[in-house]
Amino acid sequence: MDIEVINVAIPIILLILLSYPLGRYMAKVYKGQKNFMDFLSPLENGIYKICSIDPNEQMNWKRFLKVLLALNLFWFIWGMVLLVFQGVLPLNPDHNIGQSISQAFNTCISFVVNCDLQHYSGETGLTYFTQLFVVMLFQFLTAATGLAAFAGMLKAMSEKTTKTIGNFWFYLIRSFTRILLPLSMILALLLIFNGTPMTLEGKQKLTTLEGTEQTISQGPVAAIVAIKQLGTNGGGFFGANSSHPLENPTYFTNAVECTAILLIPMALIWTLGFYLKRKRFAFCIFSVMLFAYLTTVIIAVHQETNGNPKIAALGISQPSGNMEGKEVRLGSVATAWWAMSTTASSNGSVNGMHDSLTPLTGMLAMLNMQTNCWFGGVGVGFMNYYIFIIIAVFISGLMVGRTPEFLGKKIEAREMKIATIIALLHPFIILTGTAIAAYLTANNSSLASQWLNNPSFHGLSEMLYEYTSSAANNGSGFEGLKDNTSFWNISTGIIMIFGRYLPIIGQIAIAGILAKKKYVPESAGTLKIDTATFSVMTFAVIFIIAALSFFPSLTLGPISEFLTMK
């Protein structure tokens, strides 16, 4: 067990160390400064020319958002058409059929918004064509969209007074060519060298050691897994996701993939510091996020390695901890680490069954998504944290009797209204969806048997987790839920739309509004945002909002289940 803990601690340390230079590099990319990837400029200029894009055009926040939303709408229509008609399209050696309208709606929305919630089994639900030209394409697009939105906010925060926040297309293309594509190629090569398939051939028929014939699915797995992890997408090529031995072949690939989940989200905090020339401010944010993340990892590892108390009460030894729903190749420690990493970001990939996690570990996974800002998704992780910074600055300013200011800009009623709405939107859509589903199952035993594998506390947790994952653009599930029905496909699809686009609109709007305001130079009375005190204040705001919003539902679900197990 000690070796397993060390094997998790080392990748986390390496991840922290790698995030700093990567963050500095990404700041240069978005500032347009010289860097070692400048040899790609002719390719980027060619893309601008073919698409009739002026990369030097400066957009205000409203035009920036219009371009972002229009692009996403186009790709949604593209994905719907391909998913419904995939059965008659090429690259379908296994003859998979097209998806139903409700399933295609859910799948397409899921990948467009970077959620990757999968109400289908990967290798049988999609063809190679849609795996490549819907799933993998969208995983690049949505990650680049989040990065572009983040870069626009950086531009707005860095200027003293401006009406523009940069060029969406410039940030989008650079996110593709200079960040996501190079890192994905490196990770894909590591996976190929360690046994992950990369082929367009159909299923293989093999004879097992017992002499029986078995059909093995394969495909262009390595390329898709690379961007699924680095882009905090999470949608697995195989239905079993990263617990599948071809998607995650070894303990080494498990460590590499899990590290890749948080690499860019962590690095972006340092990008903020280098871009704004406020590294101490970035360090404070990084420290809060890292503290919250490591706390969940430590508690989860403790819970999973101690095993199930119900089994222990029977006198059965559990030397490897709670191994129900876990891959024996990976063990309880690596699975607990992955569960916290995938929910602290908006990744959502899994290397074990979250439905089999101990109650408190399952609760922590939900809390990570309910706070939705401990590193988070690429770009949008800090953007969610930004809302809480605005609220914390406002409260702190009132406490000391000064007009709240953030980076030299006064925070007034308009910005606070938007920030408050966005902060409360997340719990509102999660709890509303859960309440409707709980009401329907409680009053219809037929629906309850069709939708849920488990009754009582755990059944509620399954529904709460599904909507939490959808709203947080995460995509993981407890998987005890029978989710491929019209109700779950449509309801979670609507939640995913609200959970992705309304926060981005609000966050960019606040940044754009503040950017236009007159800059007020810092003075001795200015609230310092790069101190331990303000860091604690921000953490307290996040914790209080999450606790007040979700504690009652968590009490009825995982906490009650934990108490019954004791």
N, C-alpha and C positions, 0 to 999 in steps of 0.2 A: 504493500500500500504506500509506503514511504517513497519508493521508486516512482510510482504512478504520480504522486504529488509533485515530485521533482520534475518529472517529464511534462507537467503542465506549467510549473513555475518558470522553467527556462524559456519556452516560447513566449510567455507573457512579458518577460524581461526583454527579450529580443524585439518584440513588437513595440514596446515603449521606446527602445533605442532607435529603431528604424523610423518611427513616426516623425522624429525631429528633422532629419535631413530631407525626408520626402515632403514635409510641410514647407520647408524653405524653398525647395524646388518648385512646388506648385504655386507659391506666391510669385515667383519669377514668371511662371507660365501665364498667370492671369494679369500680371502687370505689363506683359509684353516685353519683358527684359530678356537680354541674351541668355541662352542656356544651351546645353549640349544637344538638345533635340531640334535646334534650328535648321538642321538639314531637311526637316519635313516642311519647311516653308513653301517650296514649290508645289508640293501636293496640296497643302491647305489653300494656296492661292488659286490652284486649278479648280478646287471645289467651289470657292467663292465665285469664280468666273462662270462655271457651268450653271450654278444656281442663281446667278445675277444678284449676288449679295455684296453689299458694300460693308466690309468689316470695320471701317472707320466711322460709320454712322453712329452717332450717340443717341440712345433712346431714353425717353423719360420712363418712369416706372409703369405707366399705363400701357404704353406701346410695348414695353418689354413683356408685360403679362399677356397682352393680346397675341403676340408672336408665340409665346410659350404654349398657351392654351390652344391656339389654332393648329400648331404642330401636333399636339397630343390628340386632338380630334381627328386629324387626318389618319394617324396611325391606328386609332381605334377602328375606323371604318375598314382600313386595310386588313387588320387582324380578324375582324368579324367575317369578312368574305372568305379569307383563306381557311379559317377554322371550320366553317360550315361545309366548304367544298373540298376539304383536304383529301377526301376519299378518291377523288378523280384527278388529283394533281400528281405531278411526278415525285420521285424519291419516296416511294411508298412500297418498299419490297415486302413488308409484312401485311399489306392490304388492310390497314386500319381504316375505319369508316369515319365520315364527318361527324362533327359534334352537333348536338341539338342547339336550338336557338338560345335557350336559357343557359346551357353550359358554355356555349361560345361567348355569350355576353359576360358571364362571370370570368372565364379564362382571359378574355381579351382585356377587360377592365383591370383584372388582377395584374397582368404583365405591363400594361400601359402606366399604371400608377406605382410601379416598383414594389407591389405587394407579393405577387407570385403565389397567392393562395391557389391550391390545386384541388379542384373537385373532380379530378380524373386521375387515373393511374398513368404515370409518365410514359412508359414504353409502349403501352397499348392505347393510350388516349390521343396520342399525336403521331404524325408521320415525321420522317426525317426532314421533309420540306418545311412543315410548320415548326418543328424544333429549331430549324435554322433561321427561317424568314419571318417567324413571329416571336418565338421565345428568345433566341439568342439576340436577334436584332433589337427587340424591345428592351432586353437587359442592358444593352449598350446605351440605347436611347434614353431610358428612364434614369439611369445613373448619370449620364451626361447632362440631362435636364436638371437634376438636383444640384450638380456641380455648377452649372451655369447660373442657376438662381442664387446660389451661395456667392458666386463671384460678383453678381450684380449687387448684392447686399454689401459686400466688401467695398466695392467702388463707392456706394452711397455713404458708407460710414467713414471712408478715408478722406472725403472732400469736406472742406470747411463750409462752403455753400455752393450747391449745384442743382440744376434741374434734371440732370441725366444720371443714369446709373450704368452706363456702358452699353455694349452691343451683345444681345443674346446669342446671335449666330457665331460671333467671334469666340465667346466663352464655350459654346456647345461644341464647335469643331475642335478647339484646342483640348477640351476634355476628352474627346474621342482619341485624337491622334497622339497626344503627348502624355496622357495619364493612363486611361483605361486600356487602350490597345497594347502598349508596351508591357505593362504589368501583367495583362492577361496572357500574352504570348509566353512570358517567363513561367508563369504558373502552369499553363497548359503543357509546356515541355516537361516540367517536373512531374506532372501527373502521368504523361505518356511514358516517361522513363520508368515509372513505378507501377505500370500495369493498367492504367485507365485506357479503354478503347478509343480509337479515333479512326472510324471507318464509315463508309456508306453502304456496306454489305448488310444483308438481312440477318435474320436469326441463324445461329449455328446449332446443329444437332450433334450432341456429344453423348458418348457412352460413359456412364459413371463407373466407379469402382465396383458397385454392386451388380453391374451388367445391364442396368436399365438405361433407356434412351431419354435424354433431357434436352429441352430446347432453351438456348441461352440468347437473350436479347443483347444487342450491341448497337453501335451507331457512333455519331460524331460527339462522343461524351466529353472528352477532355476540354474541347473548346468551350462548350456550354458550361461546364462546371467551373472553369476559370473565371468567367465573367459573372456567373451566379454568385460566387463568393466575394470577389473584389468589388462588385457593384452593389453589394448588400441586396441582392435580388432574392436568392434562396430557392428558386424553383428547380426541383430535381429532374434530371433526364429520366431516371427510374422512379417508380412509385415509392420505393423505400428510401428515396433521397440519399443522403450521405451515409446511411447505414448499409447501403448496397455495396458489396465487395468490389464491383467494377467502377463505381462512382467514387469510392473511397477505399482503395485496396489495402493500405497498410497503416500501422500506427504512425509512421512518418507522414504519410499523406494527410492523415487526420490532423496532425499538429500544423502542417502547412496550410491546409484549408481553413482551419479554425483561426489561425493567425491572420489569414487574408481577409476574413470577415471584418475585422476591426482596423486593419492597416490604414485605409484611406480616411475613415471617420476620425481616427486618432490624429492622423497627420494634418487634417483640416483645421484643427484647433491651433496648431503651430503656424499654419498658413495665415490664419487670422492675425496672429502676433507679428509675423514678418510683414504682412501686407500693410497693417495699420501702424507698424513700428511701435507696438506695445506688447513686447514679449512677456512682460510681467503680468499683464492682464490675461494673456493666453495661458500662462502658467497657472493662474488662479482658477480659470475655467477647467483646464485639464485636470487639476488636482481634485476638484469637486467631482467631476465625472469619473475619474479613476478610483477615488474613494468609494463611490456608490457601486461601481462595477465590481471591484475587488471584494467588497463586503458581500455582495450577492454570490460571488464565486465561492468564497470561504464557507458561507452558510450552506450553500447547495452541496458542496463536496462533503461537508460534515453530515448532512442529512442522508445523502445517498450511500456513503460508506458505512453508516451505522445500521443500514438495513431497515427492514419492515418490522416494527414492534409486534405486530400480530403474528408474524412467523417466529420471531424470537420467543414469544410467549408459549409457543408449542415445543420449545426446547430444541429448535432446529438452528444449527450454526450457520451464520452468513459471513464467512471470511472475506468475501469479495464485495460485501455490501448488498444493496438492493439491485439485483441483476435482472429483475423482471423488465422486459421491454428493451433490454440493452444488448448490444453486440458483444459477444464474448471476446472478440479480437481487441476491443477497445476498453472495456471495463467501466466501472461506475464513476471513477474520477474524471476521465476524459469526457464522458457523456455529460456529467454535471457541468463541467467547464464549457462545453459546446452549448448546452442549453442556456446558460447565462450570457454567453457571447452573442448567440443568434438573436436573443430577445433584447439585449442591451443595444443592439443595432436594429435596423429594420430588415435583417437578412432573412430569417425564418427557415433556413435549412435545418435539418435535424439529423443526428447520427444515432438516435434512439427514439423510443416511443414516449412522448411527453405525457401521454395518458397514464403511463406507469410510474411517473415520478412520484416521490413521496409528497404528501399534501403541501408542506411548506416550500419545497422546491418548485412545485407547480405554481404556488402563490407568488414566489419571487419572479418566476418567468412572466406571469401576468403583470406584476408591479413594474417590471422593466418596461413593458410595452405601454402600461398605463401612464407612467411618467413620460416615456417616449422622448427622452433627451439625454440619456447617458451615452454619449457619442452618437447614437442614432444612425440613420441612413446617410449615404454620401451626400453632403451638402445640407440636407434638411435636418440633420441631427443638431447642428449648432443653431439653425434657424428656429427650431422649437425651443431651444434653450434661450434664445434671444428674447422671446416673448416673456419668459420669467425674469430675465434681466430688467426689462422695461418695468415690469410690475414691482420688482424689488427696489429699483431706483426710485420709483414713485413713492412707495411706502417709506423708504429710508429718508427721502427728502421731506416728507410730511413730519416724520419723527423728529428731525432736527430743525424744523421750521424754515426750510429753504425751498425755493422753487426747484422741483426735480430736474436734473440735467444729466444727459448721457452723451459723452464725447463732444461736449460743448454745445449741445442742442437742448433746448427746453422741452420737456415732456409735458404736454398739455392734455386737455380732455379728449380731443379727437383720437390721439394715439392710444390713450388708456382705454377708451371704449373698444377700439379694435383689438387691443391686446387681451382685454378681459373676455371678449366674445370668443376669441381663438382659444384661450386657455380653458374656457368652460365648454367649448364645442366638443372637445375630445371625450370627456366623460359623458356628455349628453347623448351623443350618438351611440356610444358603447352600451350605456345603461338602458337607453330606450329600446335598442334592438334586443337586448337580453330580456327585458321585461315583457316584450311582445311574445318572444319565443317561449318564455317560461309560462306565461298566461295560457298560450295555446296548448302546450303539452300538459299543463296541470288540469285543464278542463276537457281534454280529449285523449283518452287512453290509447286510442288507435294511433294518433299522431305521435304520442310519446314512444310507443313501441317501434314506429317507423323511423323516428329521428334519433333516438338515444339508445346506446348500449348499456347505460348505467342509470339507475334511479337516484333519487335523493340528492345529497350534497354534491356528489361527483357529477351527476347529470347536469346540475346547475353550473358547475365549474366548466364542463364541456361547452355549454352554450356561451357563458361569459368569456371563455378563452377565444372562441370563434370570432365574436364581435370585437374583442380587444385586438386580436391579431389583424382583423380587417381594417379597423380604424387606424392602427399604428403602421399600416403598410408593411406588416411583417410577413404574414403568410403561413406561419407554422400553425399547427392545430393539435388539440389533445387526441384527435383521431378516433375517439370513441363515438364521434358524431357521424351519423349517416347523412353526409352533407350534399350529395349530388341529387338534390331535388329542386324543383322550381322555387320553393320558398327560400331555401338557403342560397341558391345561386343568385336570385334577384336581390334579396335583402342584403346579403354581404356585398354584392356589387354596388349597391347604392351607398352603403357605409364606406366602401373603399373610395368612391368618388368624393364624398364629403371630406373624408379623412386626409386625402391627398391635396386637393386643389384649394379648398377654403383656407387652410393654414398658409399655404404658399402665397395666395392672394393677399391675405392679411399681413403677413410678415414683410413682403416686398412693399406693400402700401405704406407700412410704418416707416420702413427704411427710406422710401422715396419722399415721404412727407417731411421727415426729419432732415433729409439732405437739403431741402429747399430753405430751411430756416436759417436765420442769421447765426453765425458762429459766435459763441461767447467764450473768450479765453478763460482758461482755468485760473483760479485764484486760491488763496489760502482757505476760503470757505467752501470750495468745490468738493462735493462728495467724491471720495476716492473709490474707484471701482476695481482697483488692482491690489486690494488688501485682503488679509485673512478674514477680517470682520465682514466685509461685503460678500465674500465667498460663502461664509456661513449663513448670511442673510438670504442669499439666493437659494442655497440648499434648503433652508427652512421654508421658504415660499413654495418651492416645488413639492416638498414632502407634505406640507399642510394641505395644499390643494389636492394632491393625490389621495391623502389619507381621508380627508373630508368627503371626497367624491366616491371613493371605492371601498372604504372600510366596511360599510354595511353589506355590500354584495360579497366581499371576500369572507366576511364572517359567516354568511349563509352557505358559502361554498367550501374552499380549502381549509379555512380555520376550523369549521365545524367537523369536517372530515378528520382533521388532525386530532381534535379532542376525542372523537369516538375511537380512534386507533389507540389512544393512550389509555 
